[in-house]
Amino acid sequence: GDVIHRMLTATQYVAPLMANFNPSYSRNSTVQYMDNGTVFVVQWDKVYLQGKEDVGSFTFQAALHSTGRIVFSYKEVPVPVLQISAAQHPVKAGLSDAFMVLNPSPDVPESRRRTIYEYHRVELDTSKITNMSAVEFTPLPTCLQHQSCELCVTSELTFNCSWCHVLQR
């Protein structure tokens, strides 16, 4: 994509394994998804690394649950992830989120400066990604989960919650 797209995908991702995969290398390679309303799953099945097809195929998936839980599952990882070259494409595993702000450029009044702020990243230890392994992310509790004033003010969350009577949350 364009520069903006490349900058955002470097900082906004859900990546069980990001590398230079070539899904068109084999007729048996697929990237499939399924959504049943409670879980959205993407599976990379028998995909090969571009230029390293001889090391074998990878099969892994990401499952995003409506509860906020995320599970990365690895069925086939034929080579240690630490040995995958990042020369042509970044090699990452984890979660990252960011947002972009358009600010007026002081040099050219009619143009805007794009600034991307990455505010959270969870990087997996890629040495732990092996055949038949999985990683589970569970969401932390938030103030928004409370449905009443009493539940809110008596919660034992580690941050300072308070009840808003106007919004009823």
N, C-alpha and C positions, 0 to 999 in steps of 0.2 A: 504494500500500500504506500500511501504518501508519507511524508516525514511525520506528520501528526500521528498517523496510525502506527508507525514504527515506534515512536516515542511512547505512546500509550501502551502498546503491547509489551514493551520492555518493563512497564511498571504496573500493569493491570492484567493479572492472569490467574487462572486456576490450572495448574500444570502438574499432572502426575509425573510426566517426564517430557520436558521440552528439549528437542534436539533436531538435527537435520534429517528428519525422516522423509522417505520417498514412498508414499502409499501407492504410486502408480508402477512401482518396480515389478510387482507380481500380480497376476490375476487373483491370487488367493489373499492379497492384502486388502483390508477394508477398514474404514472408520465408520462406525455405526452409532446411532443414538436411540434411546427409548425413554419415553416419559409416560408414567402411569398416573400422574397427578400428585403422588407423594414422593417419588424419587425420579430424578433425571440422570440417566447414565450415558456416558460416552465411552465407547470401547475402540481401542486401536488394536486390530487383530492381524497378526503376522505382518507387521510393517518392518521395513528394512532401513538402515541408515544409508543415506546417499553416499555412494562411493565406497561403502564398507559392507556391501551386501553379503560378502563371504563370511562374516561373523555370525550370521543367522538372523532370525526374525524375532521381533519383540511383540508381546501381547500384554496389554495393561488397560485399566479403565479408571474412570473417575465417576463416583456416584454422589450427586448432590441431593440431599434429603430435604423435604419441606420443613423439617424441624431445625435446619441449620447445620446438621451433621454432614460432614464430607468424608468420604472414604476413597482412598487411592488403593487399588489392588494390582498386584504384579504377578502375572502367571509365568511369562517367559521373558527373562532378561539374560541373553546369551553372553554378554560381556559386562564386566564391572562398569558402572556408570562413570566412575572416575577416569576410565580409559577412553571415553568418548570425546573426540576433539570438538572444541568450541570455536575453531578457526572460521568455519563457514556459517555457524548458527550458534546462539547461546545454548548452553546445556544447563537446565534448571529443573528443580522439582520443588513445588510448594505453592504458596498463595501470596498474592500481592494486590494492593488496591491503591488507587491514586485518583486525583481529579485535576481537571485543567481549568485555568482561569485565563480569560482574555482581558488584557489590560491595554489601555491606549499607549502607543509607543511615543516616547517624548521626542524622538528624532523626526518621525513622520506622523503628523497628527491624524491622517485618515487611515492609518494602519493600526493593527493591534499586535501586541506581543503575547505569545502563548507561553504560559508557565504551567508546568506539570508538577504537582505536589504528591509525592508518594507518602502516604501516612501510615501504612502498615505492611509488613512483609513477614512471612513465615517461610524459612528455607529449610528443606529437609536435608538431613545428612545423607548424601547420595551413596555413601559406602554401605548403607543399610538396605538399599533397594536391591533385592535379590529375587530369584525364582520363588514363587508361592509365598510372597510376603504382602503385607498390607499396612497402611497407615490410616488412623482415624483422627479427624479433627472434630472436637465437640465445642459448640459455642458457649461462651461465658454468659452468665446471667446478666440481665440488664434491668434497669428501672421499668422499662416498658412492659415487662411480663406481669406486673402487679395489676390486679383488677379492682382493688379497693384501697382506700386510704389506710385502713388498718394493716393490710398485708404489706403495703409500701413502707410505712414507718417502723414496722416491727421486723423488717427483713434484715438479714445479716450480711448484706452486700458490703464490699470493701470500699464503696464510694458513697458520697452523701446524697441519698435519695430524699426527695420530698414530694408530697402529693399536691397536684394542681386541681383544685375544685372546679375551675372553669372547664378544663379539658377532660376531667374525670380520668386522669392517669397520672 
